Amino acid sequence: MAGIDDIDLNDPDAGSQLRTFAVTASQKASEAEARAAELERKVALMEAGIDLSTRKGQAFAETFKGDIKSKDAILADAAEFDPTIIAGQSTPAATTTEGNNTATTTTEGTPTNEPTGTAERNALTDGANSGTLAPPDPVQASHDFYQNAIRSGAPQDTARAAAFAMQVQAKFAEINGN
């Protein structure tokens, strides 16, 4: 596509060239907007803690129809879809009940022999948080996003701009106390 500076306004065909340029520019702008929306969606999912490096995480990203701006909605649907796609989550432990005792076997196969919920209650009384995920480091998250975008074929400039935008959004959130 010729640039706007390449169009000679004294040429009798200048009007046609300008229209062609405008149509082409509009199409490219629409494509860029669609790509930006797709990248924003991936950023929101990654910021919520969804592991998009796995096939299950990618499948969830393609099928999620909820409010992309609501971290709670994303995490709730992700937990229902497959808890292992949430960063920091492991394979659920197996639980067996015998009489009044409940034995939980960790993912490593070690029985804890504690009643259900006791470990969490003990951790909370010792000052642990209530299971909310710590926000990812914005620099690391943007770097990971950039790497994933490049691997998925995104133009380098677009991936770089989206990664930079992630860091700017994180700084704004930090400044505003969000």
C-alpha positions in Angstrom: 0.0 0.0 0.0 1.3 3.4 -0.9 1.5 5.9 1.8 -0.5 9.1 1.9 2.7 11.1 1.1 3.0 9.1 -2.2 -0.3 10.4 -3.5 0.1 13.3 -5.9 -2.8 15.6 -5.2 -2.4 17.3 -8.6 -2.9 13.9 -10.3 -6.4 13.5 -11.9 -6.7 10.1 -10.2 -5.8 11.5 -6.8 -9.4 11.1 -5.5 -9.5 7.4 -6.3 -6.0 6.9 -4.8 -7.2 8.7 -1.6 -10.3 6.5 -1.4 -8.3 3.4 -1.9 -5.8 4.5 0.8 -8.7 5.3 3.2 -10.3 1.9 2.7 -7.0 0.1 3.2 -6.2 2.1 6.3 -9.7 1.5 7.7 -9.3 -2.3 7.2 -5.9 -2.3 8.8 -7.2 -0.3 11.7 -10.1 -2.8 12.2 -7.6 -5.7 12.1 -5.5 -3.9 14.7 -8.5 -3.2 16.9 -9.5 -6.9 16.8 -6.0 -8.0 17.6 -5.8 -5.5 20.5 -9.1 -6.8 21.9 -7.8 -10.4 21.6 -4.5 -9.4 23.4 -6.5 -7.5 26.1 -8.6 -10.6 26.7 -5.4 -12.8 27.1 -3.9 -10.2 29.4 -7.0 -10.2 31.6 -7.0 -14.0 31.8 -3.3 -14.1 32.6 -3.7 -11.4 35.2 -6.5 -13.5 36.8 -4.0 -16.3 37.1 -5.0 -18.5 34.2 -2.2 -20.6 32.8 -2.4 -20.0 29.0 0.7 -22.1 28.3 -1.3 -25.3 28.7 -3.9 -26.7 26.2 -6.5 -26.7 28.9 -5.8 -23.0 29.7 -6.0 -22.2 26.0 -9.3 -24.1 25.7 -10.7 -22.2 28.6 -9.6 -18.9 27.1 -11.4 -19.7 23.9 -14.6 -20.8 25.6 -14.9 -18.3 28.4 -17.9 -16.1 27.8 -18.1 -14.3 31.1 -17.2 -10.8 32.1 -13.5 -10.5 31.1 -13.1 -7.5 33.4 -14.2 -9.5 36.5 -11.3 -11.5 38.0 -13.8 -13.3 40.3 -16.0 -14.4 37.3 -12.9 -15.6 35.5 -11.6 -17.6 38.5 -15.1 -19.0 39.3 -15.5 -20.3 35.7 -11.9 -21.5 35.6 -12.3 -23.5 38.9 -15.4 -25.1 37.4 -13.7 -25.8 34.1 -10.5 -27.3 35.6 -8.8 -25.9 38.7 -5.4 -26.9 37.5 -5.4 -24.1 34.9 -5.3 -21.5 37.7 -1.7 -20.5 38.6 -0.8 -21.8 42.0 -3.4 -24.5 42.1 -2.5 -28.1 42.2 -4.3 -31.3 41.5 -7.0 -31.8 44.1 -6.2 -34.1 47.0 -8.1 -37.4 47.5 -10.3 -37.5 50.6 -11.7 -40.6 52.3 -14.0 -40.8 55.3 -14.0 -43.5 58.0 -16.3 -43.0 60.9 -15.7 -39.5 62.4 -12.2 -39.3 61.0 -11.5 -37.8 57.6 -8.2 -38.7 56.0 -6.9 -36.5 53.2 -4.1 -37.6 50.9 -2.1 -34.8 49.4 -1.1 -34.8 45.8 2.2 -36.3 46.8 0.3 -39.3 48.3 1.1 -38.4 52.0 -1.9 -38.8 54.3 -2.6 -35.8 56.5 -5.2 -37.5 58.8 -6.8 -34.2 59.7 -10.5 -33.4 59.6 -11.5 -31.5 56.5 -10.7 -27.8 56.8 -8.5 -28.1 59.9 -5.3 -27.3 58.0 -6.8 -24.3 56.4 -8.3 -23.0 59.7 -4.9 -23.5 61.4 -3.1 -21.7 58.6 -5.6 -18.8 58.9 -5.1 -18.5 62.6 -1.3 -18.4 62.0 -1.8 -15.3 59.8 -2.1 -16.8 56.3 -4.4 -15.2 53.8 -7.7 -16.8 53.0 -6.7 -18.5 49.8 -6.8 -15.5 47.5 -4.1 -15.6 44.9 -1.3 -13.1 45.2 -1.3 -10.7 42.2 1.4 -11.7 39.7 4.5 -9.5 39.3 3.5 -7.1 36.5 6.9 -7.2 35.0 7.1 -11.0 34.9 3.4 -11.2 33.7 4.1 -8.8 30.9 7.3 -10.6 29.9 5.4 -14.0 29.9 2.6 -12.4 27.9 5.1 -11.0 25.4 6.8 -14.4 25.0 3.4 -16.2 24.5 2.3 -13.6 22.0 5.5 -14.0 20.0 5.2 -17.8 20.1 1.6 -17.5 18.9 2.6 -15.4 15.9 1.8 -11.9 17.0 3.8 -9.1 15.4 6.7 -8.1 17.7 5.6 -4.5 17.8 2.1 -5.4 18.8 3.3 -7.9 21.5 5.7 -5.3 22.8 3.0 -2.6 23.0 0.6 -4.9 24.8 3.3 -5.9 27.3 4.1 -2.3 27.9 0.4 -1.5 28.4 0.2 -4.3 31.0 2.9 -2.6 33.0 1.3 0.8 32.7 -2.1 -0.6 33.8 -0.4 -2.2 36.8 1.3 1.0 37.8 -2.0 2.9 37.5 -3.7 0.3 39.7 -0.8 0.6 42.2 -1.1 4.4 42.3 -4.9 4.3 42.6 -4.8 1.6 45.3 -6.6 -1.0 43.3 
